[in-house]
């Protein structure tokens, strides 16, 4: 299971960003994971607590996975189809010859930090509550 090593690397990369940006905390890390990239999203989810439990900074950080479908275009007929759903064969002409369009992606898409609470309007001098 290479996903454990991948999760350690994700945490290391995010730690570097946190230090560079002087972030107080990270709410969510969003990963873009392609169906064809060789990483199993469920295993990333399983490994996440094992890695972050040893890192107090990440104790409350959530992992969100955006799975990108593995799409291809048939070289013979031009049909666009999901590679996983059709086991690599074009559903229109049954050819195995294709060009991959998406699904090999794997990247940290977003590092979400908690928003600062919105301060009340301090320009209101009459003391009345805003509606």
N, C-alpha and C positions, 0 to 999 in steps of 0.2 A: 504494500500500500504506500505509494509515493505521495499520496495526498497529505500525509502528516508532515513530510518535509516541505511541501508546498505551503501549508498553513504557517509553518515556522518562518518561511521566507516572506510571506505576506505580512506577518506581524513585524518582522525586521524592517521591511520597507516602510511600513506605516510609522513605526517608531522613528525612523529617520525624518519623515515628513513632519511628524509631531514636534521633533526637536528644532528643525529648520524654521517651522512656522510658529513655534512657541504656543502650541495649542493646549488649552487646559484639559480637554478630554475629547474623546471620539465617541459619538453615539452609534454610528453604523458604518461598516465597511461594505461597499457594494462591489461584488465581483461579476464580471461578464464571463460566462463559461459556455463555450460552444459545445454542442452535442458531439462533435467529431474531434475535440482537442485531446482526448485521452485522459481526461480528468473526470472522475465520477462525483457529481455534485453532492450526493447523499454522504459520501465519505468525507468531503470537506466539512459538512455540517457535523458529522460525528467527531472529527478531529478538533474542531474549533474549541470546545470546552477544555480539552486536555492541554492545549497550548496556552490558552488565555488564563486558565486558573493559576498558572505560575507567574503571571504578569499582572500585578495589581492595577496598573494603568488601564488594562483592557477588561477588567472584571465585569463591567456593565456594557461593554461594546457588543453590538449585535452584528452578525454576518448575514448579508442578504445576497442571494444568488440570482442573477438574471441569466437564464439559460437561452442561448441563441440557437435556433433550429439549424440543423445541418441541411442546407438547401443546395441543389445542384441544377445545372441546365444540361439537358441531353444534347450530345454532340450530333446525333442523327436527326432528331425531329424538333429540337428546340424547347421541348416541354420542361417546365421548371417544377421540381418535386422535392419532397423531403427524403433524404438519403436513408435515414433510419426507418421511416415508415415503410419504404418500398425495398428495403434491404439492398440498396444500391442500384436497383434496376429501374429503368424508366417505366412508369405505369402506362404510358401511351404506346411505346413501340418495343418495350422489353429489352432495350439495349443497355449494356453496362458501361458504355462510353459516356463520360460526363465531365463537366467542368464544375468544380466546387465554387459556390457563390458565398456561402457563409457556414459557420459552425466550427471553425478551427480557432476562434478567438479565445484568449484567456488573458484577462487583464484586470487590474484594479480600476474600476470605472469611477468610483466616487469614494471620498472619505467625508462622511457627514459629521459635522460638529453640532452640538446643541445650540439653538438660537438663544441670544440674550433675551431676557424678558423685555417686553415692550414697556417703556416708561410712560407714566401718565403725562398728559399734556401739561407742562409747567407754565404755559403762557396764560392759563385761565386764572385771572386775578380775582374773580368774584367768589371763588370758593364753591361754586355749584358743580355738581357732578356732570360729566359729559354723558350724553345719551347716545 
